[in-house]
């Protein structure tokens, strides 16, 4: 992968620096058109993860309790 920048004329460099130095627009925080994934809501993982943690916790607790009852 080539990470070198293309040669730019001084006018292009100045334009690029002006674009980069613009502050973020907090008044209109809409996602860019180039980022459609930013508009989609998150998947259901945030609902499943607590359930998985509780089930794993119960399984570990059951193993610890049952392993202590040996002969």
C-alpha positions as CSV (number, residue, x, y, z in Angstrom):
1,X,0.0,0.0,0.0
2,X,1.4,3.3,-1.0
3,X,1.0,5.9,1.7
4,X,2.8,8.8,0.0
5,X,0.7,11.8,-0.9
6,X,0.4,12.8,-4.5
7,X,2.3,16.0,-5.5
8,X,0.1,19.0,-5.0
9,X,0.4,22.5,-6.2
10,X,0.6,25.2,-3.6
11,X,-3.0,26.2,-4.3
12,X,-4.2,22.6,-3.7
13,X,-2.2,22.3,-0.5
14,X,-3.7,25.6,0.7
15,X,-7.2,24.5,-0.1
16,X,-6.6,21.2,1.7
17,X,-5.2,22.9,4.8
18,X,-8.2,25.2,4.9
19,X,-10.6,22.2,4.6
20,X,-8.8,20.3,7.4
21,X,-8.6,23.3,9.7
22,X,-12.4,23.9,9.6
23,X,-14.0,23.3,13.0
24,X,-16.6,20.5,13.2
25,X,-20.2,21.6,12.6
26,X,-21.9,20.8,15.9
27,X,-25.1,22.6,14.9
28,X,-25.8,20.0,12.2
29,X,-24.2,16.7,13.3
30,X,-25.6,14.7,10.4
31,X,-23.5,11.8,9.2
32,X,-21.7,12.2,5.9
33,X,-23.3,10.9,2.7
34,X,-20.2,8.8,2.3
35,X,-20.9,7.0,5.6
36,X,-24.3,5.3,5.3
37,X,-23.4,2.9,8.2
38,X,-23.3,5.9,10.5
39,X,-27.1,6.4,9.9
40,X,-28.1,2.8,10.7
41,X,-29.0,2.0,14.3
42,X,-26.8,-0.5,16.2
43,X,-27.7,-4.1,16.0
44,X,-29.1,-6.3,18.8
45,X,-25.7,-7.1,20.3
46,X,-26.2,-4.6,23.1
47,X,-29.3,-6.5,24.2
48,X,-27.8,-10.0,23.9
49,X,-24.5,-9.3,25.7
50,X,-26.0,-8.8,29.2
51,X,-27.9,-12.0,28.8
52,X,-24.8,-13.9,27.8
53,X,-22.9,-12.5,30.8
54,X,-25.6,-13.5,33.2
55,X,-25.8,-17.0,31.8
56,X,-22.1,-17.5,31.9
57,X,-22.0,-16.2,35.5
58,X,-24.6,-18.7,36.5
59,X,-22.8,-21.5,34.8
60,X,-19.5,-20.6,36.5
61,X,-21.3,-20.3,39.9
62,X,-22.9,-23.7,39.4
63,X,-19.6,-25.3,38.5
64,X,-17.9,-23.9,41.6
65,X,-20.7,-25.1,43.8
66,X,-20.9,-28.5,42.3
67,X,-17.1,-29.1,42.3
68,X,-16.9,-28.5,46.0
69,X,-19.3,-31.4,46.8
70,X,-17.0,-34.2,45.9
71,X,-16.2,-37.3,48.1
